[in-house]
Amino acid sequence: MERVLHEEQRLSFFEKYLTLWIIGCIGLGISLGKLFPRLAVNLDKISIYQVSVPIAICLFFMMYPIMVKIDFAEVIKAGKAPKPVLLTLFVNWCIKPFTMLAISTLFLGVLFKGLLPGFEILKDGSHVELYRSYISGCILLGIAPCTAMVLIWGHLAKGNDGHTLVMVAINSLTMLFLYAPLGGWLLGVNKMPIPWQTIVLSVIIYIGLPLLFGYQTRRWIIAKRGFKWFEERFLRYLTPVSIGALLITLILLFSFKGELIVRQPQVIFLIAIPLFIQTCLIFFITYLLAKWLGLSYRDAAPSALIGASNHFEVAIATSTVLFGISSGASLATVVGVLIEVPVMLMLVRLCLKTGHLFAKK
């Protein structure tokens, strides 16, 4: 335990207390929603083609720092050890989306359905049962594999940092091609409206553009100032930017949802249950498959943590564009952020305690 706590000090101030920051934003957002009920609504009206400009700016700066950290040159080296890469891709795209759909439907659409009554008016004016909106948010989380914060989880677990970095890069590229079609199909299974054009647009805006600008920024700064300055000085200031943009987005979101949360606080708890189960299930599936494939602990641990982690920035961005910042889908993606840090730290501890079960390579 002391070893994990010592390693946790490597987390930045913002990252280490992310859950507390999120809880604070929930309280601030609810308060603003009560005191100034028209504030968030008026901000959201500043839009271009139904895309809120303030939210788009926040979401871009939430994604851009993550993309800057990715070194795509490492992707080429992944071919020398394809087994852990193929395992991670298989779990992320062939298992995880479908277990998320099944688990969220079971809990939110069956077991908890009577506790989530009512309908929601979507951006296009259509009506949908509220529980379906929550399931949609879970789906968007399930098809968005691993945020750049998984670099931290893999490092804390004493895993192969190179493998973790490669998988962040590969997943970012894979999402460009699979996120829209897979998301549209699963949302259709959930009987939600499928605005295909908006899904593709959101992928371009919130993955493609930050990826392009991040790559160009990284390349330019390293050429001008060197990799050491880039890593020790430039990246140091980017994490607070990313998390700050995330927190501003959450304040706006909860200023919309404040009345619902005050009236039905159990909603967040109910959404958190299937998300927690899904995270743990995917972790154990990947961890056991890694053991079966004979991977070393240094490859098995980050593979399992990558599978368990969600790219919640993409999920929040997409749900906001598709269904609106006040939607149940957006609320569900935020609950994913809320449980991310404590659950992933729990899984890191589990990795450290079970590392002796794997081959040492």
C-alpha positions in Angstrom: 0.0 0.0 0.0 2.8 2.4 0.9 4.4 1.7 -2.5 1.2 2.7 -4.3 0.8 5.8 -2.2 4.3 6.8 -3.0 3.7 6.3 -6.7 0.5 8.3 -6.5 2.5 11.4 -5.8 3.5 11.3 -9.4 -0.1 12.4 -10.2 -0.4 16.1 -10.7 -2.4 18.1 -8.2 -5.4 18.3 -10.6 -5.2 14.6 -11.5 -4.8 13.3 -8.0 -7.9 15.0 -6.7 -9.9 14.9 -9.9 -12.9 13.2 -8.2 -13.0 15.9 -5.6 -12.9 18.6 -8.3 -15.7 16.9 -10.1 -17.8 16.8 -7.0 -17.1 20.5 -6.4 -18.2 21.3 -10.0 -21.4 19.3 -9.5 -22.2 21.5 -6.5 -21.2 24.7 -8.2 -23.2 23.8 -11.4 -26.3 22.9 -9.4 -26.0 26.2 -7.4 -25.6 28.2 -10.6 -28.5 26.5 -12.2 -30.6 27.5 -9.2 -29.4 31.1 -8.9 -29.1 31.9 -12.6 -31.3 29.4 -14.4 -30.9 31.2 -17.8 -27.1 31.4 -17.8 -26.2 28.0 -19.2 -29.2 28.1 -21.6 -28.1 31.4 -23.1 -24.5 30.2 -23.4 -25.7 27.1 -25.2 -27.7 29.2 -27.7 -24.4 30.6 -29.0 -24.1 27.9 -31.7 -23.2 27.1 -35.3 -25.2 24.3 -36.9 -26.5 23.2 -33.5 -22.9 23.0 -32.1 -22.6 25.2 -29.0 -19.6 27.4 -29.5 -18.6 27.8 -25.8 -18.9 24.0 -25.3 -17.0 23.3 -28.5 -14.1 25.6 -27.3 -14.1 23.8 -23.9 -14.1 20.4 -25.4 -11.4 21.2 -27.9 -9.1 22.3 -25.1 -10.1 19.2 -23.2 -8.9 17.0 -26.1 -5.9 18.9 -27.5 -3.5 18.4 -24.6 -4.1 14.7 -24.7 -3.3 14.5 -28.4 -0.1 16.5 -28.0 1.3 13.8 -25.7 1.0 11.1 -28.3 4.2 10.0 -30.1 3.0 8.3 -33.2 6.5 7.1 -34.1 6.0 4.5 -31.4 3.2 2.9 -33.3 5.6 1.5 -35.9 7.6 -0.2 -33.2 4.4 -2.0 -32.0 4.8 -4.6 -34.8 7.7 -6.1 -33.0 5.5 -7.3 -30.1 2.0 -7.6 -31.7 0.4 -9.9 -29.1 -0.5 -7.3 -26.4 -1.5 -4.8 -29.0 -3.9 -7.3 -30.7 -5.3 -8.3 -27.3 -6.1 -4.7 -26.4 -7.7 -4.0 -29.8 -9.8 -7.1 -29.5 -11.1 -6.3 -26.1 -11.7 -2.6 -26.8 -13.6 -3.1 -30.1 -15.0 -6.7 -30.0 -16.0 -7.2 -26.4 -16.2 -3.9 -24.5 -18.9 -2.1 -26.5 -21.2 -5.1 -26.3 -20.8 -5.8 -22.7 -21.5 -2.1 -22.0 -24.7 -2.3 -24.0 -25.8 -5.5 -22.2 -24.9 -4.4 -18.7 -26.3 -0.9 -19.0 -29.5 -2.2 -20.6 -29.9 -4.8 -17.8 -29.5 -2.4 -15.0 -30.9 0.9 -16.4 -33.5 -0.6 -18.8 -34.7 -3.5 -16.6 -33.7 -3.6 -13.0 -33.7 0.2 -12.4 -36.3 1.2 -15.1 -39.0 1.9 -12.5 -36.7 4.3 -10.7 -35.8 6.3 -13.9 -39.3 7.4 -15.1 -40.1 10.1 -17.6 -39.2 11.3 -21.1 -36.6 13.6 -22.5 -36.9 16.1 -25.4 -33.9 15.8 -27.6 -32.3 18.5 -29.7 -34.3 17.5 -32.8 -37.5 17.8 -30.8 -38.2 14.1 -30.6 -39.1 12.4 -27.3 -37.3 9.4 -25.8 -37.7 7.5 -22.6 -35.2 8.8 -20.1 -33.6 5.5 -19.3 -32.7 5.1 -23.0 -30.8 8.4 -22.8 -28.8 7.2 -19.9 -28.0 3.9 -21.7 -26.9 5.9 -24.7 -24.4 7.8 -22.5 -23.0 4.5 -21.3 -22.8 3.3 -24.9 -20.7 6.3 -25.9 -18.4 5.6 -23.0 -18.1 1.9 -23.9 -17.0 2.7 -27.5 -14.4 5.3 -26.4 -11.3 3.3 -25.3 -8.7 4.7 -22.9 -7.9 8.3 -22.2 -4.4 9.6 -22.0 -4.7 9.3 -18.2 -4.2 5.6 -18.7 -0.5 6.5 -19.1 -0.6 7.3 -15.4 -2.4 4.2 -14.4 0.0 2.0 -16.4 3.0 3.8 -14.8 1.6 3.4 -11.3 1.1 -0.3 -11.9 4.8 -0.5 -13.0 3.7 -1.7 -16.5 5.3 -1.3 -19.9 5.1 2.5 -20.5 6.0 2.0 -24.2 3.1 -0.4 -24.7 0.7 2.0 -23.0 1.8 4.9 -25.1 1.5 2.9 -28.3 -2.1 1.8 -27.4 -3.2 5.4 -26.7 -1.9 6.4 -30.1 -3.5 3.4 -31.9 -6.8 3.8 -30.1 -6.9 7.5 -31.1 -6.4 6.5 -34.7 -8.8 3.6 -34.6 -11.6 5.8 -33.2 -11.4 8.0 -36.3 -12.7 5.0 -38.3 -14.8 2.9 -35.9 -16.3 5.3 -33.4 -19.0 6.7 -35.7 -20.3 3.5 -37.4 -20.2 1.4 -34.2 -21.7 4.2 -32.1 -24.5 4.7 -34.6 -25.3 1.0 -34.8 -25.4 0.5 -31.0 -27.5 3.7 -30.5 -29.9 2.2 -33.0 -30.1 -1.0 -31.1 -31.0 1.1 -28.1 -33.8 2.7 -30.2 -32.3 6.2 -30.1 -32.3 8.6 -33.0 -29.2 8.3 -35.1 -28.0 11.6 -36.5 -25.2 10.1 -38.6 -24.0 13.4 -39.9 -23.6 14.8 -36.4 -21.8 11.6 -35.2 -19.3 11.9 -38.1 -18.9 15.7 -37.5 -18.3 15.2 -33.8 -15.5 12.6 -34.5 -13.9 15.0 -36.9 -14.1 18.0 -34.5 -13.3 16.4 -31.2 -10.9 13.7 -32.4 -9.6 14.6 -35.8 -8.8 18.3 -35.3 -7.2 17.9 -31.8 -5.2 15.0 -33.2 -4.0 17.1 -36.2 -3.2 20.2 -34.1 -1.6 18.1 -31.4 0.7 16.3 -33.8 1.7 19.5 -35.5 2.3 21.3 -32.2 4.5 18.4 -30.9 6.5 18.3 -34.1 7.1 22.0 -34.2 8.0 22.5 -30.5 10.4 19.5 -30.5 12.1 20.8 -33.7 12.4 24.3 -32.2 13.1 23.7 -28.5 14.0 20.0 -28.2 12.3 17.0 -26.6 13.5 17.7 -23.1 12.0 21.2 -23.0 8.8 19.8 -24.6 8.4 17.1 -22.0 9.6 19.0 -18.9 8.2 22.5 -19.6 5.4 22.4 -22.2 3.6 19.3 -21.2 3.7 20.4 -17.6 1.2 23.2 -18.3 -1.1 21.3 -20.6 -2.7 18.9 -18.0 -4.3 21.7 -16.0 -5.6 23.2 -19.3 -7.3 19.9 -20.2 -8.8 19.3 -16.8 -9.8 22.9 -16.4 -11.7 22.7 -19.7 -13.3 19.5 -18.5 -14.4 21.1 -15.2 -15.9 24.1 -16.9 -17.9 21.8 -19.2 -19.1 19.9 -16.1 -20.2 23.1 -14.4 -22.3 24.0 -17.5 -23.8 20.5 -17.7 -24.8 20.3 -14.0 -26.2 23.8 -14.1 -28.7 22.2 -16.6 -29.2 19.0 -14.6 -29.3 20.6 -11.1 -33.0 20.4 -10.7 -33.1 16.7 -11.6 -30.2 15.9 -9.3 -31.7 17.7 -6.3 -35.1 16.0 -7.0 -33.6 12.6 -7.8 -30.1 12.3 -6.4 -30.2 8.5 -6.7 -29.9 8.9 -10.5 -26.1 9.3 -10.3 -25.8 6.4 -8.0 -27.9 4.2 -10.2 -25.9 5.1 -13.3 -22.6 4.5 -11.5 -23.5 0.9 -10.7 -23.5 -0.6 -14.2 -20.4 1.6 -15.1 -18.5 0.2 -12.1 -19.4 -3.4 -13.0 -18.5 -2.8 -16.6 -15.1 -1.4 -15.7 -14.2 -4.2 -13.4 -15.5 -6.9 -15.8 -13.4 -5.6 -18.7 -10.4 -5.4 -16.5 -10.7 -9.0 -15.4 -11.5 -10.3 -18.9 -8.3 -8.6 -20.3 -6.2 -9.6 -17.3 -7.2 -13.3 -17.6 -6.7 -13.3 -21.4 -3.3 -11.8 -20.9 -2.4 -14.6 -18.4 -3.8 -17.2 -20.9 -1.7 -15.8 -23.7 1.4 -15.9 -21.6 2.1 -12.2 -21.5 4.5 -10.8 -18.9 3.1 -8.7 -16.1 4.6 -5.5 -17.6 2.4 -6.0 -20.7 -0.6 -7.6 -19.0 -1.2 -4.8 -16.5 -1.4 -1.9 -18.9 -3.5 -4.0 -21.3 -6.1 -4.6 -18.6 -6.0 -1.0 -17.5 -6.4 0.3 -21.0 -9.4 -2.0 -21.5 -11.0 -0.8 -18.3 -10.4 2.9 -18.9 -12.7 5.1 -21.0 -12.0 8.1 -23.2 -14.6 10.1 -21.3 -13.5 13.3 -23.1 -14.7 12.0 -26.4 -17.9 10.5 -24.9 -18.8 13.8 -23.3 -18.1 15.7 -26.5 -20.1 13.3 -28.6 -23.1 13.2 -26.2 -23.2 16.9 -26.0 -23.2 17.4 -29.8 -25.7 14.5 -30.4 -28.2 15.0 -27.7 -27.4 18.4 -26.0 -25.5 19.3 -22.8 -28.8 18.9 -20.8 -29.4 15.4 -21.9 -29.4 12.2 -19.8 -26.7 10.8 -22.1 -24.4 13.7 -21.2 -25.1 13.1 -17.5 -24.2 9.4 -17.8 -20.9 10.2 -19.5 -20.1 12.6 -16.6 -20.8 9.8 -14.1 -18.2 7.9 -15.9 -15.7 10.7 -15.2 -16.8 10.8 -11.6 -15.9 7.1 -10.9 -12.8 6.9 -13.2 -10.1 7.9 -10.7 -11.1 6.0 -7.6 -11.9 2.8 -9.6 -8.7 2.9 -11.7 -6.6 3.4 -8.6 -8.3 0.4 -7.0 -7.4 -1.7 -10.1 -3.8 -0.4 -10.0 -3.5 -1.7 -6.5 -4.9 -5.0 -7.6 -2.4 -5.2 -10.4 0.5 -4.6 -8.0 -0.7 -7.3 -5.6 -1.1 -9.9 -8.3 1.9 -9.2 -10.5 3.7 -12.3 -9.1 1.2 -14.5 -11.0 2.6 -13.6 -14.4 5.7 -14.6 -16.2 8.7 -12.4 -15.7 10.1 -11.3 -19.1 
